Amino acid sequence: KYRVDYVLDEEKVKKFNELLVSISTNMMLHEMETLKKDFFLRELSFQELHTIELIGNLEEPTMGQLAREGRVTQGTMSVMVKKLVQKGLVERSGSEEDMRVIKARLTEKGNKTYRQHREMHVKATREWLSLVSEEEQEIILMVLKKINRFLTS
């Protein structure tokens, strides 16, 4: 539904691809550098932080929900959650309705980590948005929404 009705310029496709790969990589590297500066957050891997973010964004998700949202297998997610339980950031519990269903929730320490990570993202976003005009921000927002819809449909 978002397909264009003209032939894409291959050179332009190449430039966009290079830039998107570069931005994605550099965003992750920027985040990792920022995390290294924070004593509390530097003890966690990139994957652990984003698992905490998933749990914090959902209300007592099951392992299956976390795996789907994180786009990993349930086994991979279970291993990650186990690591976070060992670090005192997450608690697991059986569902009242079905004890085979395991739910996850952040501990107080996990919630603190979640908030710090979110604040770091907001700060970075403010910095990036300050590089462009309000008009450019609206255009970028529109384009990112389209790309996100495509990736999640």
C-alpha positions in Angstrom: 0.0 0.0 0.0 3.0 2.3 0.3 4.5 1.2 -3.0 5.7 3.9 -5.4 4.5 3.9 -9.0 7.8 4.9 -10.5 11.1 3.1 -11.1 13.6 3.6 -8.3 17.0 4.9 -9.2 19.5 2.2 -8.2 22.2 4.6 -7.2 19.7 6.3 -4.8 18.7 2.9 -3.4 22.4 2.1 -2.8 22.9 5.5 -1.0 19.8 5.0 1.1 20.9 1.5 2.0 24.4 2.6 3.0 23.1 5.4 5.1 20.4 3.3 6.9 23.0 0.6 7.7 25.4 3.3 8.9 22.7 5.0 11.1 21.6 1.7 12.6 25.1 0.7 13.4 26.1 4.1 14.8 23.0 4.4 16.9 23.8 1.1 18.6 27.5 2.1 19.0 26.4 5.5 20.4 24.1 3.8 22.9 26.8 1.4 24.0 29.3 4.3 24.5 26.7 6.1 26.5 26.0 3.0 28.6 29.7 2.6 29.4 29.6 6.0 31.1 26.8 5.0 33.4 28.0 2.8 36.3 24.7 1.2 36.8 23.9 0.5 33.1 27.4 -0.6 32.0 27.0 -3.9 33.7 24.3 -4.9 31.2 24.6 -6.1 27.6 22.7 -4.4 24.8 20.4 -7.4 24.6 19.7 -7.4 28.3 18.8 -3.7 28.3 16.4 -4.1 25.5 14.8 -7.1 27.2 14.3 -4.9 30.2 12.7 -2.3 27.9 10.4 -4.9 26.5 9.3 -6.1 29.9 8.9 -2.5 31.1 6.7 -1.6 28.0 4.4 -4.6 28.6 2.3 -5.5 31.6 3.6 -8.7 33.1 4.3 -10.3 29.7 4.6 -14.1 29.2 7.8 -15.6 27.8 5.9 -16.1 24.5 4.8 -12.4 24.3 8.4 -11.3 25.0 9.8 -13.6 22.4 7.3 -12.3 19.8 8.0 -8.7 20.6 11.8 -9.2 20.7 11.6 -11.3 17.5 13.6 -14.2 19.1 12.7 -17.7 20.0 11.0 -18.5 23.3 14.1 -20.4 24.4 16.4 -17.4 23.7 14.1 -15.2 25.6 13.9 -17.6 28.6 17.7 -17.6 28.8 17.8 -13.8 28.7 15.2 -13.5 31.4 17.0 -16.0 33.5 20.2 -13.8 33.4 18.1 -10.8 34.4 16.6 -12.7 37.3 20.1 -13.6 38.5 21.0 -10.0 38.3 18.0 -9.0 40.4 16.3 -7.0 37.7 13.4 -9.3 36.8 11.1 -11.6 38.7 9.3 -14.6 37.1 6.1 -16.1 38.3 3.5 -18.6 37.2 0.2 -17.4 35.8 -2.7 -17.8 38.2 -4.8 -19.3 35.4 -2.1 -21.7 34.0 1.0 -22.5 35.9 2.8 -23.6 32.7 2.7 -19.9 31.6 5.5 -17.9 33.1 5.2 -14.1 33.4 8.0 -11.6 33.9 8.0 -8.3 35.7 10.7 -5.8 36.6 12.0 -5.6 40.2 12.6 -2.2 41.8 16.1 -2.3 40.5 14.8 -3.4 37.1 12.4 -0.4 37.0 15.2 2.0 37.9 17.3 0.5 35.0 14.3 0.8 32.7 13.8 4.5 33.6 17.5 5.3 33.1 17.6 3.6 29.7 14.4 5.5 28.6 15.9 8.8 29.8 19.1 8.1 27.8 17.0 7.5 24.7 15.0 10.7 25.2 18.1 12.7 25.7 19.7 11.3 22.5 16.5 11.9 20.5 16.4 15.6 21.7 20.0 16.0 20.6 19.3 14.5 17.2 16.2 16.5 16.7 18.0 19.7 17.5 20.1 19.2 14.3 17.1 19.8 12.1 14.3 22.4 11.7 10.7 21.8 12.9 9.6 21.3 9.3 12.3 18.7 8.7 11.3 17.0 12.0 7.7 16.6 10.6 9.0 15.1 7.4 11.3 12.7 9.2 8.5 11.7 11.5 6.2 11.0 8.5 8.9 8.9 6.8 9.8 7.0 9.9 6.1 6.2 10.5 5.8 4.8 7.0 8.9 2.7 7.3 7.8 1.4 10.7 4.3 0.5 9.3 6.0 -1.4 6.5 8.4 -3.3 8.9 5.6 -4.2 11.3 2.9 -5.2 8.8 
